[in-house]
Amino acid sequence: MRKLYLPLVLSVFLSACATKGSAPYLTSEPLAKPDSVSNYWVSTNNEQPLKYLTYEQKESCIEQNIVVKAKYLIDSHGDVFNVEIIEANTDAELQRLVEKSLQKRDFQPSESNTALQPVIAYSKLEMKCEQEG
């Protein structure tokens, strides 16, 4: 029993450390309109919302140019919070996929962002559903 207990406690501890917090971590007030987000944060992974589409969803949007504008907070750990769709030319289901993909993005501080300055970012995502062939 004791042999099982230690690995279980260790795995729970490590998984807790690896998960994103439920609230943003802010070292200071977020910059509301930074001149360029890349001056503060650099994306380390860009989750693409279209990868979450089902076959039926892809079929329904073939050849459609999708444009979604979003606003979100990049906190002092480089995690994304408070995703808000500002404008979109698509249905609510695809908008939720865009929100999900933005929330999965990770950012690293730029070389000049030693203070880990949080920012409010604005993104315009342009996508086109392609027919799989």
C-alpha positions as CSV (number, residue, x, y, z in Angstrom):
1,M,0.0,0.0,0.0
2,R,2.8,2.4,0.9
3,K,4.5,1.8,-2.5
4,L,1.3,2.9,-4.3
5,Y,0.7,5.9,-2.1
6,L,4.0,7.8,-2.9
7,P,3.6,7.6,-6.8
8,L,-0.1,8.6,-6.4
9,V,0.8,11.7,-4.3
10,L,3.6,12.6,-6.6
11,S,1.5,12.4,-9.7
12,V,-1.3,14.5,-8.2
13,F,1.3,17.1,-7.2
14,L,2.9,17.2,-10.6
15,S,-0.4,17.4,-12.5
16,A,-1.4,20.3,-10.2
17,C,1.8,22.2,-11.0
18,A,1.4,21.7,-14.7
19,T,-2.2,23.0,-15.0
20,K,-3.1,26.5,-15.8
21,G,-4.5,28.4,-12.8
22,S,-8.2,29.2,-12.6
23,A,-7.4,32.9,-12.2
24,P,-4.9,35.1,-14.1
25,Y,-1.6,35.8,-12.4
26,L,-0.8,39.5,-12.7
27,T,2.5,41.2,-11.7
28,S,0.9,44.6,-12.6
29,E,-2.1,46.1,-14.3
30,P,-2.4,44.7,-17.9
31,L,-1.6,47.1,-20.7
32,A,-4.8,47.8,-22.5
33,K,-3.5,48.8,-25.8
34,P,0.1,47.7,-26.3
35,D,1.9,49.0,-29.4
36,S,2.6,45.3,-30.3
37,V,1.9,42.2,-28.3
38,S,5.1,40.7,-29.7
39,N,7.1,43.4,-27.8
40,Y,5.9,41.7,-24.7
41,W,4.9,38.1,-25.5
42,V,5.8,35.5,-28.1
43,S,3.4,32.7,-29.0
44,T,5.0,29.2,-28.5
45,N,2.1,27.3,-29.9
46,N,-0.7,28.3,-32.2
47,E,-3.7,26.0,-31.8
48,Q,-5.7,26.1,-35.0
49,P,-9.4,26.1,-34.4
50,L,-10.2,24.3,-37.6
51,K,-8.5,21.1,-36.3
52,Y,-11.4,20.7,-33.9
53,L,-14.1,20.7,-36.6
54,T,-16.0,17.5,-37.3
55,Y,-16.3,16.2,-40.9
56,E,-19.9,17.6,-41.1
57,Q,-18.7,21.0,-39.9
58,K,-15.9,21.1,-42.4
59,E,-18.4,20.2,-45.2
60,S,-20.7,23.0,-44.2
61,C,-18.1,25.7,-44.3
62,I,-16.1,24.6,-47.4
63,E,-14.8,27.6,-49.4
64,Q,-16.0,30.0,-46.7
65,N,-13.7,32.7,-45.6
66,I,-14.0,32.9,-41.8
67,V,-12.9,36.0,-40.0
68,V,-13.0,36.2,-36.2
69,K,-11.8,39.1,-34.1
70,A,-11.0,38.4,-30.5
71,K,-9.8,40.1,-27.3
72,Y,-8.0,38.2,-24.5
73,L,-5.7,38.7,-21.6
74,I,-2.1,37.3,-21.6
75,D,-1.2,37.1,-17.9
76,S,2.2,37.2,-16.3
77,H,2.7,33.5,-16.8
78,G,1.9,33.7,-20.5
79,D,-1.4,32.0,-20.1
80,V,-4.6,33.2,-21.9
81,F,-7.7,34.2,-20.0
82,N,-11.0,36.1,-20.7
83,V,-11.3,35.4,-24.4
84,E,-14.0,37.5,-25.9
85,I,-15.2,37.3,-29.5
86,I,-15.6,40.9,-30.7
87,E,-16.7,40.2,-34.3
88,A,-17.3,37.1,-36.4
89,N,-18.9,36.1,-39.6
90,T,-19.6,32.6,-38.5
91,D,-21.9,30.6,-36.2
92,A,-21.6,30.4,-32.4
93,E,-20.2,26.8,-32.5
94,L,-17.2,27.9,-34.6
95,Q,-16.7,30.9,-32.4
96,R,-16.5,28.6,-29.3
97,L,-13.8,26.6,-31.2
98,V,-11.8,29.8,-31.7
99,E,-12.2,30.6,-28.0
100,K,-10.9,27.1,-27.1
101,S,-7.9,27.4,-29.4
102,L,-7.0,30.8,-28.0
103,Q,-7.2,29.5,-24.5
104,K,-4.8,26.7,-25.3
105,R,-2.1,29.1,-26.6
106,D,1.0,29.6,-24.6
107,F,3.2,32.6,-24.6
108,Q,6.8,33.2,-23.5
109,P,8.0,36.7,-22.5
110,S,9.9,38.5,-25.1
111,E,13.6,39.3,-24.3
112,S,12.6,42.9,-23.3
113,N,9.6,41.8,-21.1
114,T,11.6,41.0,-18.0
115,A,8.8,42.4,-15.7
116,L,6.4,39.8,-17.2
117,Q,4.0,42.6,-18.1
118,P,0.5,41.3,-18.8
119,V,-1.4,42.6,-21.8
120,I,-4.8,42.8,-23.4
121,A,-4.3,41.3,-26.8
122,Y,-6.4,41.6,-29.9
123,S,-6.3,39.1,-32.7
124,K,-7.9,38.8,-36.1
125,L,-8.0,35.2,-37.2
126,E,-8.7,34.5,-40.8
127,M,-9.4,30.9,-41.8
128,K,-10.7,29.0,-44.8
129,C,-12.2,25.5,-44.7
130,E,-10.6,23.4,-47.3
131,Q,-12.1,20.3,-48.8
132,E,-10.0,17.3,-47.8
133,G,-8.8,15.4,-50.7
